[in-house]
């Protein structure tokens, strides 16, 4: 129990600011070694982490969490190893701090360099997936930012166990454990304190979760927000799509893991390819996917259930796929514009001109051609991991890796110039 929540949260902010100053001056080698030490400690703590995850899984089942939510919450030996290898992947990335984006010389002889710098203190508010604790910690350390993490109540025991391993790694590497702090209370008021900025000590808030969480953060935050919004993703199968490719990519895009934000939620099928629908439907039904379609889809395949308007506005995160028959590319674009969430949208097509038009016109953070939307992932982009997929238009967009958790400053180098 925390007797004085305001003081507790304020202290977290002050400690984070001090730690951020230490990280800002730490070498890239020191930060890399800290992340590698985190990986070692996560592996050593596997039994402890799994024991705590079992508590969360049992509590989640009692609360009636959906199978998709339980899948996001569940850890295993394999998933813990994935967490550790993810940490090592981040450690192996180039150091973004001090990197030069540009350098140029003015006619008066001044040389100007645009150099990457850390943001400072990042507040991360997230739900369900315990691996986010490690991903966020490693990306913040790699980019020399301190962080304050607040996970969902459903993953409290798992997150605390992972956080303990992370702080042991920091200590082994000689960095303050306050570089990564975890809010040890499920009180919603703690979120309110973070959104207020903790006396000016939080420089950026990153929410990662459902519409309710992200909406509250965007509405109430008094500090900048980098939002990870829901993934109402589409796969559009064009009239000339290769049938085998369309089937294989669609099944993977929907069913590889249904509970992640990169899962396709709606199939847009060109009416000129309507005869392909039975093949697609059978492949999906064989994997246990429920299909909900418009009138044309239902008329074509009797095992498709009618879709409601609400279905097309829903991130199911489950084995449920919406189907909409569209009359050409323009109709597909219009549907995505109306029902999409600017996250990830894909086209399956052989016609390069059509594909390029789709890629140019869809206003989403990630647009794909002939690939599964499940590749919407920082690790798959070569970023080591991601702290979220930003769906806004400012600062960073798409998978947010270490290099995106930086700002910059201009270094101006002279030889005694004075301005006339």
Helices and strands as residue ranges (DSSP letters): H 5-25, H 28-44, H 46-63, H 67-73, H 77-91, E 100-105, E 111-118, E 121-126, H 131-142, E 146-150, G 153-155, H 156-172, G 177-179, E 180-182, H 188-196, E 204-208, H 211-220, E 233-237, H 243-255, E 264-270, G 271-276, H 277-286, E 290-293, H 295-300, E 305-306, G 310-313, E 320-326, H 329-339, E 344-348, H 352-361, E 366-369, G 373-375, E 389-390, E 398-399, G 402-404, E 406-413
